[in-house]
Amino acid sequence: IMLHSTLALSLLLIAVTSNLAMAIKKEKRAPQTLSRGWGDEITWVQTYEEGLYQAKKSNKPLMVIHHLEDCQYCQALKKAFAENEEIQEMAENNFIMLNLMHETTDKNLSPDGQYVPRIMFVDPSLTVRADITGRYSNRLYTYEPQDMMFLIENMKKALRLIQTEL
């Protein structure tokens, strides 16, 4: 009888543990809708307005990624962005993050046009940092998969500018 109840108990334990593991896995995947593949560990805000509010409140810069689902350049950038540990870690800890598949009414977020992908930074004083640009003179705020080191430098710049200017 002792063996039987031990077996029953361990089976119960296994069932509970695997259910728990599944629940935890589900929990981890929950933000997927807002992350849209840019990084599931990152807390994403839903709207630009919410992003501005959070940036001001937390004194962190807001990073806005404009992209479209059916844009191959966006897909390539997203993959590089999601696979870069340093970017993911900084995005998770030091930035308010927003990825948008539509334009905002804030014209400051499209100083040189409404192309995708483009990444812009807004500091906690709610100033769009038009001075933090990528490598390309024809599309100032675009990045390509091979530009991740450049994006990291710009993320660091966005963080530095807060400390020096505010």
C-alpha positions as a Markdown table, in Angstrom:
| # | Residue | x | y | z |
|---|---|---|---|---|
| 1 | Ile | 0.0 | 0.0 | 0.0 |
| 2 | Met | 2.9 | 2.4 | 0.8 |
| 3 | Leu | 4.4 | 1.8 | -2.6 |
| 4 | His | 1.1 | 2.4 | -4.3 |
| 5 | Ser | 0.4 | 5.7 | -2.6 |
| 6 | Thr | 3.9 | 6.9 | -3.2 |
| 7 | Leu | 3.5 | 6.1 | -6.9 |
| 8 | Ala | 0.1 | 7.9 | -7.0 |
| 9 | Leu | 1.6 | 10.9 | -5.2 |
| 10 | Ser | 4.5 | 11.1 | -7.6 |
| 11 | Leu | 2.2 | 10.8 | -10.6 |
| 12 | Leu | 0.1 | 13.6 | -9.1 |
| 13 | Leu | 3.2 | 15.7 | -8.5 |
| 14 | Ile | 4.3 | 15.1 | -12.1 |
| 15 | Ala | 0.9 | 16.2 | -13.4 |
| 16 | Val | 0.8 | 19.3 | -11.3 |
| 17 | Thr | 4.4 | 20.2 | -12.2 |
| 18 | Ser | 3.9 | 19.8 | -15.9 |
| 19 | Asn | 0.6 | 21.9 | -15.7 |
| 20 | Leu | 2.6 | 24.5 | -13.8 |
| 21 | Ala | 5.3 | 24.5 | -16.4 |
| 22 | Met | 2.8 | 24.9 | -19.1 |
| 23 | Ala | 1.1 | 27.8 | -17.2 |
| 24 | Ile | 4.5 | 29.4 | -16.7 |
| 25 | Lys | 5.3 | 29.0 | -20.4 |
| 26 | Lys | 2.0 | 30.5 | -21.3 |
| 27 | Glu | 2.6 | 33.3 | -18.9 |
| 28 | Lys | 6.0 | 34.0 | -20.6 |
| 29 | Arg | 4.4 | 34.1 | -24.1 |
| 30 | Ala | 1.5 | 36.5 | -23.1 |
| 31 | Pro | 3.2 | 39.7 | -24.3 |
| 32 | Gln | 3.7 | 38.2 | -27.7 |
| 33 | Thr | 0.8 | 40.3 | -29.1 |
| 34 | Leu | 2.5 | 43.6 | -28.3 |
| 35 | Ser | 6.0 | 42.4 | -28.9 |
| 36 | Arg | 5.1 | 41.3 | -32.5 |
| 37 | Gly | 8.4 | 39.3 | -32.5 |
| 38 | Trp | 10.7 | 42.2 | -31.5 |
| 39 | Gly | 11.4 | 40.7 | -28.1 |
| 40 | Asp | 9.0 | 38.8 | -25.8 |
| 41 | Glu | 10.9 | 39.5 | -22.6 |
| 42 | Ile | 10.5 | 43.3 | -23.2 |
| 43 | Thr | 7.5 | 45.1 | -21.7 |
| 44 | Trp | 5.9 | 46.9 | -24.6 |
| 45 | Val | 3.5 | 49.9 | -24.3 |
| 46 | Gln | 0.4 | 49.8 | -26.5 |
| 47 | Thr | 0.2 | 53.4 | -27.8 |
| 48 | Tyr | 2.4 | 56.3 | -28.4 |
| 49 | Glu | 0.5 | 58.3 | -25.7 |
| 50 | Glu | 1.1 | 55.6 | -23.2 |
| 51 | Gly | 4.8 | 55.5 | -24.2 |
| 52 | Leu | 5.1 | 59.3 | -23.7 |
| 53 | Tyr | 3.4 | 59.0 | -20.3 |
| 54 | Gln | 5.7 | 56.1 | -19.2 |
| 55 | Ala | 8.8 | 57.9 | -20.4 |
| 56 | Lys | 8.0 | 61.0 | -18.4 |
| 57 | Lys | 7.0 | 59.0 | -15.4 |
| 58 | Ser | 10.0 | 56.7 | -15.3 |
| 59 | Asn | 12.6 | 59.1 | -16.7 |
| 60 | Lys | 13.5 | 56.6 | -19.4 |
| 61 | Pro | 13.7 | 57.3 | -23.1 |
| 62 | Leu | 11.0 | 56.0 | -25.4 |
| 63 | Met | 12.1 | 54.0 | -28.4 |
| 64 | Val | 9.6 | 53.9 | -31.2 |
| 65 | Ile | 9.9 | 51.3 | -33.9 |
| 66 | His | 7.7 | 51.8 | -37.0 |
| 67 | His | 7.3 | 48.7 | -39.1 |
| 68 | Leu | 4.8 | 46.7 | -41.2 |
| 69 | Glu | 4.1 | 43.0 | -41.1 |
| 70 | Asp | 4.5 | 42.5 | -44.9 |
| 71 | Cys | 7.7 | 44.5 | -45.2 |
| 72 | Gln | 10.8 | 42.3 | -45.8 |
| 73 | Tyr | 13.2 | 44.9 | -44.5 |
| 74 | Cys | 11.2 | 45.2 | -41.3 |
| 75 | Gln | 11.2 | 41.4 | -40.9 |
| 76 | Ala | 14.9 | 41.2 | -41.4 |
| 77 | Leu | 15.5 | 44.1 | -38.9 |
| 78 | Lys | 13.1 | 42.5 | -36.4 |
| 79 | Lys | 15.0 | 39.2 | -36.5 |
| 80 | Ala | 18.4 | 40.9 | -35.9 |
| 81 | Phe | 16.9 | 43.1 | -33.2 |
| 82 | Ala | 15.3 | 40.1 | -31.4 |
| 83 | Glu | 18.4 | 38.0 | -31.6 |
| 84 | Asn | 20.8 | 40.7 | -30.3 |
| 85 | Glu | 21.2 | 40.1 | -26.5 |
| 86 | Glu | 22.6 | 43.5 | -25.7 |
| 87 | Ile | 19.8 | 45.3 | -27.5 |
| 88 | Gln | 17.2 | 43.1 | -25.8 |
| 89 | Glu | 18.7 | 43.7 | -22.4 |
| 90 | Met | 18.9 | 47.5 | -22.8 |
| 91 | Ala | 15.4 | 47.6 | -24.3 |
| 92 | Glu | 14.0 | 45.6 | -21.4 |
| 93 | Asn | 15.8 | 47.6 | -18.6 |
| 94 | Asn | 16.5 | 51.1 | -19.8 |
| 95 | Phe | 13.8 | 52.1 | -22.3 |
| 96 | Ile | 10.1 | 52.4 | -22.7 |
| 97 | Met | 9.4 | 50.4 | -25.8 |
| 98 | Leu | 6.8 | 50.7 | -28.5 |
| 99 | Asn | 6.5 | 49.1 | -31.9 |
| 100 | Leu | 3.9 | 50.5 | -34.2 |
| 101 | Met | 2.4 | 49.2 | -37.4 |
| 102 | His | 0.6 | 52.5 | -38.1 |
| 103 | Glu | 1.7 | 56.2 | -38.1 |
| 104 | Thr | 1.0 | 58.4 | -35.2 |
| 105 | Thr | -0.5 | 61.9 | -35.5 |
| 106 | Asp | 2.8 | 63.3 | -34.1 |
| 107 | Lys | 4.6 | 64.7 | -37.2 |
| 108 | Asn | 7.8 | 64.9 | -35.2 |
| 109 | Leu | 8.1 | 61.1 | -35.6 |
| 110 | Ser | 8.3 | 61.4 | -39.3 |
| 111 | Pro | 10.7 | 64.3 | -39.9 |
| 112 | Asp | 12.0 | 62.9 | -43.2 |
| 113 | Gly | 9.0 | 60.8 | -44.3 |
| 114 | Gln | 6.8 | 57.9 | -43.2 |
| 115 | Tyr | 9.0 | 55.0 | -44.3 |
| 116 | Val | 9.5 | 51.6 | -42.5 |
| 117 | Pro | 11.4 | 50.4 | -40.7 |
| 118 | Arg | 12.4 | 53.4 | -38.8 |
| 119 | Ile | 13.4 | 53.8 | -35.2 |
| 120 | Met | 13.2 | 57.0 | -33.3 |
| 121 | Phe | 13.9 | 58.1 | -29.7 |
| 122 | Val | 11.9 | 60.4 | -27.5 |
| 123 | Asp | 13.4 | 61.6 | -24.3 |
| 124 | Pro | 11.6 | 61.9 | -21.0 |
| 125 | Ser | 11.1 | 65.6 | -21.5 |
| 126 | Leu | 9.0 | 64.4 | -24.5 |
| 127 | Thr | 11.4 | 65.8 | -27.1 |
| 128 | Val | 11.7 | 63.7 | -30.3 |
| 129 | Arg | 15.5 | 63.2 | -30.7 |
| 130 | Ala | 15.8 | 64.0 | -34.4 |
| 131 | Asp | 19.5 | 64.2 | -33.8 |
| 132 | Ile | 19.9 | 60.4 | -33.1 |
| 133 | Thr | 20.1 | 59.0 | -36.7 |
| 134 | Gly | 21.1 | 55.9 | -38.4 |
| 135 | Arg | 23.7 | 55.5 | -41.2 |
| 136 | Tyr | 21.7 | 56.5 | -44.2 |
| 137 | Ser | 21.3 | 60.1 | -45.4 |
| 138 | Asn | 18.3 | 59.3 | -47.5 |
| 139 | Arg | 16.4 | 57.6 | -44.7 |
| 140 | Leu | 17.8 | 59.0 | -41.5 |
| 141 | Tyr | 16.0 | 56.7 | -39.0 |
| 142 | Thr | 16.2 | 53.4 | -40.8 |
| 143 | Tyr | 18.5 | 50.5 | -39.7 |
| 144 | Glu | 19.4 | 47.3 | -41.5 |
| 145 | Pro | 20.2 | 44.0 | -39.9 |
| 146 | Gln | 23.9 | 44.6 | -40.1 |
| 147 | Asp | 23.5 | 48.0 | -38.2 |
| 148 | Met | 22.9 | 46.5 | -34.8 |
| 149 | Met | 26.2 | 47.8 | -33.4 |
| 150 | Phe | 25.2 | 51.2 | -34.7 |
| 151 | Leu | 21.7 | 50.9 | -33.1 |
| 152 | Ile | 23.4 | 49.9 | -29.8 |
| 153 | Glu | 25.5 | 53.1 | -29.9 |
| 154 | Asn | 22.4 | 55.2 | -30.6 |
| 155 | Met | 20.6 | 53.5 | -27.6 |
| 156 | Lys | 23.5 | 54.4 | -25.4 |
| 157 | Lys | 23.5 | 57.9 | -26.8 |
| 158 | Ala | 19.8 | 58.3 | -26.0 |
| 159 | Leu | 20.5 | 57.2 | -22.4 |
| 160 | Arg | 23.5 | 59.6 | -22.1 |
| 161 | Leu | 21.6 | 62.5 | -23.4 |
| 162 | Ile | 19.1 | 62.2 | -20.6 |
| 163 | Gln | 21.8 | 62.4 | -18.0 |
| 164 | Thr | 23.6 | 65.3 | -19.5 |
| 165 | Glu | 20.6 | 67.4 | -20.6 |
| 166 | Leu | 17.8 | 67.0 | -18.1 |
